[in-house]
């Protein structure tokens, strides 16, 4: 198949918001043989009609643009913004409004770890999310932790053996330089203590932001490894204790 035509098809299907539908449209377009595709490209009337349909699809998708509010108090939001605004390489455990906000207020490359594939698909109906993923500025890491409900919480412990992957998998997939470049980590999803401990182990120089920290006493164990830089309401910004740099 003509490489230019193949590129056109791939460009078209990127605008289809749902993965299964995207694949179906792609297969349908590839079903056309080369000669017919060339005829479409060389026939101004057909080409214009196809362009109009594509533009209509883009407009339809824009109308579907969903809101992604960040679930923080006003003061927490201000502290979060102030902490991430200069980030270049950012990781978050738990996708949502924070993902959208960091995309809008920074130029950071973003890795977002999420345990609910349906939530990721839903987020792709936001234009900012969709376009950032298309350009590889945003990368979702879906981690299978079994069937989940609201807030990506596992509905039971039948997949308990998978839970450690949520906090560790991303660090096993990045090389040493990529890990060293991580400057900011938000922990606002599942298994927060485990996420913090793995972040401490792998990313010694990163700031660590933990939401819902100060209203959950059982998170205090992390203060053995973290120093508080700043806090407001339930949000804390931390740095790793220096002595841990010499520990393995």
C-alpha positions as CSV (number, residue, x, y, z in Angstrom):
1,X,0.0,0.0,0.0
2,X,1.1,3.6,-0.8
3,X,2.9,4.9,2.3
4,X,1.3,8.3,2.0
5,X,-2.1,6.8,1.9
6,X,-1.3,4.6,4.9
7,X,-0.2,7.7,6.8
8,X,-3.5,9.5,5.8
9,X,-5.5,6.6,7.1
10,X,-3.5,6.5,10.4
11,X,-4.0,10.3,10.8
12,X,-7.7,9.9,10.2
13,X,-8.3,7.1,12.8
14,X,-6.3,9.0,15.5
15,X,-9.4,11.2,15.7
16,X,-11.7,8.3,16.6
17,X,-11.9,8.4,20.4
18,X,-12.5,4.8,21.4
19,X,-9.9,2.1,20.8
20,X,-12.2,-0.6,19.4
21,X,-14.0,1.8,17.1
22,X,-10.6,3.2,16.0
23,X,-9.4,-0.2,15.0
24,X,-12.6,-1.0,13.2
25,X,-12.4,2.2,11.2
26,X,-8.8,1.6,10.4
27,X,-9.5,-1.9,9.1
28,X,-12.4,-0.6,7.0
29,X,-10.3,2.0,5.4
30,X,-7.5,-0.4,4.7
31,X,-10.0,-2.6,3.0
32,X,-10.0,-0.3,0.0
33,X,-7.5,-1.4,-2.6
34,X,-4.7,0.9,-3.7
35,X,-6.3,1.9,-6.9
36,X,-9.5,3.0,-5.3
37,X,-7.6,5.0,-2.7
38,X,-5.6,6.7,-5.4
39,X,-8.8,7.5,-7.2
40,X,-10.2,9.1,-4.1
41,X,-7.0,11.1,-3.7
42,X,-7.1,12.3,-7.3
43,X,-10.8,13.0,-7.5
44,X,-11.3,16.5,-6.1
45,X,-15.0,16.1,-5.5
46,X,-14.7,12.8,-3.6
47,X,-11.6,14.1,-1.8
48,X,-13.5,17.2,-0.7
49,X,-16.4,15.1,0.6
50,X,-14.1,12.9,2.5
51,X,-12.4,16.0,4.0
52,X,-15.7,17.4,5.0
53,X,-16.6,14.1,6.8
54,X,-13.3,14.2,8.6
55,X,-13.9,17.8,9.7
56,X,-17.4,16.9,10.9
57,X,-15.9,14.0,12.9
58,X,-13.4,16.4,14.5
59,X,-16.1,18.9,15.4
60,X,-18.2,16.1,16.8
61,X,-15.3,14.9,19.0
62,X,-14.7,18.5,20.2
63,X,-18.4,18.7,21.3
64,X,-17.8,15.6,23.4
65,X,-14.9,17.3,25.2
66,X,-15.4,16.3,28.8
67,X,-14.5,18.2,32.0
68,X,-11.8,16.8,34.3
69,X,-12.0,18.7,37.6
70,X,-9.3,18.2,40.2
71,X,-10.7,16.9,43.5
72,X,-8.7,19.2,45.9
73,X,-9.6,22.1,48.1
74,X,-8.7,25.5,46.8
75,X,-5.7,25.7,49.0
76,X,-4.6,22.2,48.0
77,X,-4.9,23.2,44.4
78,X,-2.8,26.3,44.8
79,X,0.0,24.3,46.5
80,X,-0.2,21.6,43.9
81,X,0.1,24.2,41.1
82,X,3.0,25.9,42.8
83,X,4.8,22.6,43.2
84,X,4.4,21.2,39.7
85,X,4.6,24.5,37.6
86,X,8.3,24.0,36.8
87,X,8.2,20.3,36.4
88,X,9.9,18.8,33.3
89,X,9.3,15.1,33.9
90,X,6.3,14.2,36.1
91,X,4.8,10.9,37.2
92,X,1.4,10.4,38.9
93,X,-0.2,7.5,40.5
94,X,-3.9,8.0,39.8
95,X,-5.2,9.7,36.6
96,X,-7.8,12.5,36.4
97,X,-8.0,16.2,37.0
98,X,-4.4,16.4,38.0
99,X,-3.4,15.0,34.6
100,X,-5.4,17.7,32.8
101,X,-4.0,20.4,35.1
102,X,-0.3,19.5,34.7
103,X,-0.8,19.4,30.9
104,X,-2.2,22.9,30.9
105,X,0.2,24.7,33.3
106,X,3.5,23.0,32.5
107,X,5.5,21.7,29.6
108,X,6.3,18.5,31.5
109,X,6.3,15.0,30.0
110,X,3.8,13.0,32.0
111,X,3.5,9.4,32.9
112,X,0.1,8.5,34.5
113,X,-0.4,5.2,36.2
114,X,-4.0,4.0,36.4
115,X,-5.8,0.8,37.4
116,X,-9.1,1.4,35.5
117,X,-9.0,1.0,31.7
118,X,-12.5,2.4,31.4
119,X,-11.5,5.6,33.1
120,X,-8.5,6.0,30.8
121,X,-10.8,5.6,27.8
122,X,-13.2,8.1,29.3
123,X,-10.4,10.6,29.9
124,X,-9.5,10.4,26.2
125,X,-12.8,12.2,25.4
126,X,-11.0,15.3,26.7
127,X,-9.2,17.1,23.9
128,X,-6.2,18.1,25.9
129,X,-5.7,14.5,27.1
130,X,-6.3,13.0,23.7
131,X,-3.9,15.4,21.9
132,X,-1.1,15.0,24.5
133,X,-1.3,11.2,24.2
134,X,-1.2,11.4,20.5
135,X,2.0,13.4,20.6
136,X,3.5,11.1,23.3
137,X,3.8,13.9,25.8
138,X,1.4,11.9,28.0
139,X,1.8,8.2,28.5
140,X,-0.8,6.1,30.3
141,X,0.4,3.0,32.1
142,X,-2.7,0.8,32.7
143,X,-1.9,-1.6,35.5
144,X,-4.2,-4.6,35.9
145,X,-5.2,-4.9,39.6
146,X,-8.3,-7.0,38.9
147,X,-11.9,-5.7,38.6
148,X,-12.2,-2.2,40.0
149,X,-15.1,0.0,41.1
150,X,-15.3,3.7,41.9
151,X,-11.9,5.5,42.2
152,X,-10.2,2.4,40.7
153,X,-10.7,0.6,44.0
154,X,-10.5,-3.3,43.6
155,X,-13.9,-4.8,44.2
156,X,-12.3,-7.7,46.0
157,X,-8.9,-9.2,46.6
158,X,-9.1,-11.9,44.0
159,X,-6.2,-10.3,42.1
160,X,-4.2,-9.5,45.2
161,X,-1.0,-10.9,43.6
162,X,-1.1,-8.2,41.0
163,X,-1.2,-5.3,43.4
164,X,2.6,-4.8,43.7
165,X,2.7,-4.0,40.0
166,X,0.8,-0.8,40.5
167,X,3.5,0.9,42.5
168,X,6.6,-0.7,40.9
169,X,6.0,-1.6,37.2
170,X,6.6,1.9,35.8
171,X,10.1,2.1,37.4
172,X,11.1,-1.3,35.9
173,X,10.2,0.0,32.4
174,X,12.2,3.3,32.6
175,X,16.0,3.4,32.1
176,X,18.3,4.9,34.6
177,X,18.5,8.3,32.9
178,X,14.7,8.5,32.5
179,X,14.3,7.7,36.2
180,X,17.0,10.3,37.2
181,X,15.1,12.9,35.2
182,X,11.9,12.5,37.2
183,X,11.5,15.7,39.3
184,X,7.9,15.5,40.6
185,X,5.7,12.6,41.7
186,X,2.0,12.8,42.7
187,X,0.6,10.0,44.7
188,X,-3.2,10.1,44.6
189,X,-4.4,6.7,43.6
190,X,-4.3,3.1,45.0
191,X,-1.7,1.6,47.3
192,X,-0.3,5.0,48.3
193,X,2.2,3.8,50.9
194,X,3.7,1.3,48.4
195,X,3.8,3.9,45.7
196,X,5.6,6.3,48.0
197,X,8.1,3.6,49.1
198,X,8.9,2.7,45.5
199,X,9.2,6.4,44.6
200,X,11.6,6.8,47.4
201,X,13.7,3.9,46.4
202,X,13.9,4.8,42.7
203,X,13.7,8.6,42.5
204,X,15.9,10.0,45.2
205,X,15.8,13.6,44.0
206,X,12.1,14.0,43.1
207,X,9.6,16.0,45.1
208,X,6.8,13.7,46.2
209,X,3.2,15.0,46.6
210,X,0.8,12.9,48.5
211,X,-3.0,13.8,48.6
212,X,-5.2,12.8,51.6
213,X,-2.0,12.3,53.7
214,X,-2.8,14.3,56.8
215,X,-6.3,12.9,57.3
216,X,-5.1,9.2,57.3
217,X,-2.9,8.4,60.3
218,X,-1.7,5.1,58.8
219,X,0.3,7.1,56.2
220,X,2.5,8.6,59.0
221,X,4.9,5.6,58.6
222,X,6.2,7.4,55.6
223,X,7.5,10.2,57.7
224,X,10.4,7.9,58.6
225,X,11.6,8.4,55.1
226,X,10.2,11.8,54.1
227,X,10.6,15.4,55.3
228,X,7.7,17.8,54.9
229,X,8.5,20.7,52.6
230,X,5.0,22.2,52.7
231,X,1.5,21.2,53.6
232,X,-2.1,22.4,53.5
233,X,-5.3,20.6,54.4
234,X,-4.7,17.0,53.4
235,X,-2.0,17.6,50.8
236,X,1.7,17.3,51.6
237,X,4.8,18.1,49.6
238,X,7.8,16.1,50.7
239,X,11.5,15.5,50.0
240,X,13.3,12.3,50.7
241,X,15.5,12.3,53.8
242,X,19.1,12.8,52.9
243,X,20.4,9.9,54.9
244,X,18.5,7.5,52.6
245,X,20.8,8.5,49.8
246,X,23.5,6.3,51.4
247,X,21.1,3.4,52.0
248,X,20.3,0.5,49.7
